[in-house]
Amino acid sequence: MASVQIRTHCLVLAPRGRADDDRLTAQAAARGWSVRHVHDACLALADLCLRERMARVREADGYTALERQVLLLVEPAAIPRGSAFLEAVRTHAPRTPVWTLTGDQLTPLTTTAAIPAAPTAVTPTAATVAAIGRDLPLARPSHAPPPSLRLTPPEVEADVSSDESSSQAPGRPRDEDFDDAPSTRGMHDMDDMHDDALDDDDVPPRMTTITPEEYDMLFRKDLPGDPMDGEA
């Protein structure tokens, strides 16, 4: 069975304005590293976290990670907030070792932290569910038909309404002024008051209709002095 070769990706973080050093690339290539240069600490941290996340996903699926990564700092003192950046790398990319360039020598600055074990899915028991005081929803099988919606028959609604009316507390007087049907008393009186308030001056005028004869008189072309006929 052929052995699987694991590549090493080297991310070089250098201060802004510093040109890429060919000697650094040669030393990394001698170790079998593929080099990528960046000058932004935020971009470098995002790249490290993404690659480490991809490696964890492959291992969780039962595959072997085919790539490892290394962070190489050029002039760490010149990197803005270098201490905070290193702390973020240790927290969010603990598998990534950090190296520095001292002169022409590559020196390891940190080692990889212990790889945490993958979380194991635990099925809660009935006692656990009862202890936390809530019920976990049960997943419906994909082949099960969706629940049907039923409308309440009229006779059932009538029974429910009668039950609600009979559920009134005994001994409580019923309001005699209350009527089950909506009252329209006073609505006609308001309409009469509204009609009385409008007099002839308040009525908006109607649109005037032009008869065909008036239309012909307005748009006749044989009238004297019409510019359309060319007469002055």
C-alpha positions as CSV (number, residue, x, y, z in Angstrom):
1,M,0.0,0.0,0.0
2,A,1.4,3.4,-1.0
3,S,2.2,5.8,1.8
4,V,0.3,9.1,1.9
5,Q,2.5,12.2,1.7
6,I,1.5,15.0,4.0
7,R,2.3,18.5,2.7
8,T,3.3,21.4,4.9
9,H,1.9,24.8,4.2
10,C,4.0,27.7,5.5
11,L,2.3,31.0,5.9
12,V,4.8,33.8,6.2
13,L,3.7,37.0,7.9
14,A,6.0,39.9,7.3
15,P,5.6,43.6,8.2
16,R,4.1,45.9,5.5
17,G,6.6,47.3,3.1
18,R,9.0,44.5,3.5
19,A,9.9,42.7,0.3
20,D,9.6,38.9,0.1
21,D,13.0,37.3,0.9
22,D,14.1,34.8,-1.6
23,R,16.5,33.2,0.9
24,L,13.5,32.5,3.2
25,T,11.7,30.9,0.4
26,A,14.7,28.7,-0.3
27,Q,15.1,27.6,3.3
28,A,11.4,26.7,3.5
29,A,11.6,24.8,0.2
30,A,14.5,22.9,1.6
31,R,12.2,21.7,4.4
32,G,9.5,20.7,1.9
33,W,7.3,23.6,2.8
34,S,5.1,25.5,0.3
35,V,5.3,29.2,1.1
36,R,2.7,31.9,0.9
37,H,3.5,35.5,1.9
38,V,1.0,37.8,3.6
39,H,1.4,41.3,5.2
40,D,-1.9,41.5,7.2
41,A,-2.2,39.8,10.6
42,C,-6.0,39.5,10.3
43,L,-5.8,37.8,6.9
44,A,-3.1,35.5,8.3
45,L,-5.3,34.5,11.3
46,A,-8.3,33.9,9.1
47,D,-6.2,31.6,6.8
48,L,-4.9,29.6,9.7
49,C,-8.3,29.1,11.3
50,L,-9.9,28.0,8.0
51,R,-7.2,25.5,7.2
52,E,-7.3,24.0,10.7
53,R,-11.0,23.8,10.5
54,M,-10.8,21.9,7.2
55,A,-8.4,19.4,8.8
56,R,-10.6,18.8,11.7
57,V,-13.6,18.2,9.4
58,R,-11.6,15.6,7.4
59,E,-10.6,13.8,10.6
60,A,-14.1,13.8,11.9
61,D,-15.3,12.1,8.7
62,G,-12.6,9.4,9.1
63,Y,-10.1,10.8,6.6
64,T,-6.4,11.6,7.1
65,A,-5.4,15.3,7.0
66,L,-3.2,15.7,3.9
67,E,-1.8,19.1,4.9
68,R,-0.2,20.7,7.9
69,Q,0.4,24.3,8.4
70,V,3.2,26.4,9.9
71,L,3.2,30.1,10.8
72,L,6.5,31.9,10.2
73,L,6.9,35.4,11.6
74,V,9.4,37.8,10.0
75,E,10.4,40.5,12.5
76,P,7.8,39.8,15.1
77,A,8.5,43.0,17.0
78,A,7.4,45.0,13.9
79,I,4.0,43.3,13.7
80,P,1.2,45.5,15.2
81,R,-0.2,44.0,18.4
82,G,2.1,41.0,18.0
83,S,1.4,39.6,21.5
84,A,-2.4,39.7,20.9
85,F,-2.0,38.0,17.5
86,L,0.1,35.2,19.0
87,E,-2.5,34.7,21.7
88,A,-5.3,34.5,19.1
89,V,-3.3,31.9,17.2
90,R,-2.8,29.8,20.3
91,T,-6.6,30.0,21.0
92,H,-8.1,29.5,17.6
93,A,-5.4,27.5,15.8
94,P,-3.7,25.5,18.5
95,R,-2.4,22.9,16.1
96,T,-0.3,25.5,14.2
97,P,3.4,25.8,15.3
98,V,4.9,29.3,15.1
99,W,8.4,29.9,13.8
100,T,10.5,33.0,13.6
101,L,13.3,34.1,11.3
102,T,16.4,35.1,13.2
103,G,19.0,36.2,10.8
104,D,19.2,33.3,8.4
105,Q,18.0,30.7,10.8
106,L,14.5,29.4,11.4
107,T,13.7,29.1,15.1
108,P,10.6,27.5,16.5
109,L,8.8,30.0,18.8
110,T,5.9,27.8,20.0
111,T,5.0,24.1,19.7
112,T,1.6,22.6,18.9
113,A,-0.8,22.3,21.7
114,A,-2.5,19.1,22.7
115,I,-5.2,18.2,20.2
116,P,-8.5,18.1,22.0
117,A,-10.6,15.0,21.5
118,A,-13.6,15.2,19.2
119,P,-16.8,15.6,21.1
120,T,-19.0,12.5,21.3
121,A,-22.7,12.7,20.7
122,V,-24.6,11.6,23.8
123,T,-28.3,10.7,23.6
124,P,-30.2,12.1,26.6
125,T,-32.1,9.6,28.8
126,A,-35.6,10.0,30.1
127,A,-34.1,10.9,33.5
128,T,-32.0,13.6,32.0
129,V,-35.0,15.1,30.2
130,A,-37.1,15.1,33.3
131,A,-34.3,16.7,35.3
132,I,-34.0,19.7,33.0
133,G,-37.7,20.1,33.1
134,R,-38.6,20.1,29.4
135,D,-39.4,17.6,26.7
136,L,-37.2,17.1,23.7
137,P,-39.1,17.1,20.4
138,L,-39.2,13.8,18.6
139,A,-38.0,13.8,15.0
140,R,-40.7,12.7,12.6
141,P,-39.5,10.1,10.1
142,S,-39.0,11.4,6.6
143,H,-41.4,8.9,5.1
144,A,-44.2,9.7,7.5
145,P,-47.0,11.8,5.9
146,P,-47.5,15.3,7.3
147,P,-50.3,15.8,9.8
148,S,-53.7,16.6,8.2
149,L,-55.6,19.7,9.1
150,R,-59.2,19.3,10.2
151,L,-61.8,22.0,10.3
152,T,-64.2,21.9,13.2
153,P,-67.7,20.8,12.1
154,P,-70.5,23.3,12.7
155,E,-72.3,21.0,15.1
156,V,-69.1,20.8,17.2
157,E,-68.7,24.5,17.2
158,A,-72.4,24.9,18.4
159,D,-71.7,22.4,21.2
160,V,-68.6,24.4,22.2
161,S,-70.4,27.7,22.2
162,S,-73.2,26.2,24.3
163,D,-70.7,24.9,26.8
164,E,-69.0,28.2,27.1
165,S,-72.4,30.0,27.7
166,S,-73.3,27.4,30.3
167,S,-70.0,27.8,32.1
168,Q,-71.0,31.1,33.5
169,A,-70.6,31.2,37.3
170,P,-73.8,30.5,39.1
171,G,-75.4,33.4,41.0
172,R,-73.8,36.0,38.8
173,P,-76.4,38.4,37.4
174,R,-76.6,38.7,33.6
175,D,-76.4,42.1,32.2
176,E,-79.9,42.9,30.9
177,D,-78.7,45.6,28.6
178,F,-76.4,43.2,26.8
179,D,-77.8,41.7,23.6
180,D,-76.3,38.8,21.7
181,A,-76.9,40.5,18.4
182,P,-74.8,43.5,17.5
183,S,-76.8,46.7,18.3
184,T,-77.3,49.2,15.5
185,R,-79.1,51.7,17.7
186,G,-77.9,55.2,17.1
187,M,-76.4,54.5,13.6
188,H,-79.4,55.8,11.7
189,D,-79.6,58.8,14.0
190,M,-76.0,59.6,13.1
191,D,-76.8,59.3,9.4
192,D,-79.7,61.7,9.8
193,M,-77.5,64.2,11.6
194,H,-74.9,64.0,8.8
195,D,-77.5,64.6,6.1
196,D,-78.9,67.6,8.0
197,A,-75.4,69.1,8.4
198,L,-74.9,69.2,4.6
199,D,-76.7,72.0,2.8
200,D,-76.7,72.9,-0.9
201,D,-73.5,74.8,-0.7
202,D,-71.6,71.8,0.7
203,V,-72.6,69.5,-2.1
204,P,-69.7,69.3,-4.7
205,P,-70.7,70.3,-8.2
206,R,-71.2,67.6,-10.8
207,M,-69.0,67.4,-13.9
208,T,-70.4,69.1,-17.0
209,T,-71.1,66.9,-20.0
210,I,-70.3,68.3,-23.5
211,T,-72.8,67.4,-26.1
212,P,-71.7,66.3,-29.6
213,E,-73.0,69.6,-31.1
214,E,-70.8,71.6,-28.7
215,Y,-67.9,69.4,-29.4
216,D,-68.3,70.1,-33.2
217,M,-68.5,73.8,-32.6
218,L,-65.4,73.8,-30.5
219,F,-63.3,71.9,-33.0
220,R,-64.6,73.2,-36.3
221,K,-62.1,74.0,-39.0
222,D,-64.2,76.1,-41.3
223,L,-64.5,79.1,-38.9
224,P,-63.1,82.4,-40.2
225,G,-59.7,83.4,-39.0
226,D,-58.6,79.8,-38.2
227,P,-54.8,79.5,-38.5
228,M,-55.3,76.0,-39.7
229,D,-56.9,77.3,-42.9
230,G,-54.1,79.7,-43.6
231,E,-56.3,82.8,-43.3
232,A,-55.2,85.9,-41.5
